[in-house]
Amino acid sequence: MSEEHPESPLPPSWVAEDAGSDKSASQTGQGEAGKTETGSKLTAAAEVVLCSGFPTQLALVVILGALGAQPMDEEGSLVLSYVVLLSLLDAVIVLSLVWMLLRAHGERPAPILLGNRPIGAEALLGLVLVPGTLLLVAVTFAAITRLAPDLHNVAENPLESLLSSPQSTLLFALVAVIAGGLREEVQRAFVLHRFERHLGGAMTGLVIFSIAFGLGHLVQGRDAAIVTGMLGAAWGGLYLTRRSIVAPVVCHGVFNLTEVVIAYAGS
């Protein structure tokens, strides 16, 4: 007795077309996913540049210049009011951008920036790390002076000229804590978060942004740029370890404040 085989419910040509359609749909899906991934990377890169501080400060310099404000006085010294206004305005803009960009992507700023660790304990950790940070900076500067003295190409930090009185020192200390300690650590956390998700990993972001952070302080000297880049890497590493900006903000802010006090006392 012969065994009958059920015939396909579709003609062979239809089956081939259906298989081809499935393959085409799969390829289309992969193409769309690739386009989406590329778009996410480009968007993340644009957001990193926007929140890096360079575009916002450049725009503010142009605007303030158009309004008649100048960074230098007739003697070629920095104008305190200009530095304060530029720094605080840039801090407000960058902090606002970080918040808006996170929210625009459906991300909650608090878990990303503050994590889930107790804020008090993180703040205490930041304070505990200040003496070690000051010692690290002193040792690094001493090593640079001994091994590569040519890197000390700026005799006097131009920002120290702003510490001409207790009032100006207090005002500059406020800028150092807000525009330095707070803004830069929020900025750094945001950049590392974007690199971690879209741009090759957090460590890649840490290296790139630390170099950029150091280069942004070249006006204070090549040696200062190296030390500043090193500090940026340390504070960025602390954020990645703790997943909270609290300890880096406190450490950075108190470090800056201590440096201002030391500079004023020695002037």
Disulfide bonds with the S-S distance in Angstrom:
none
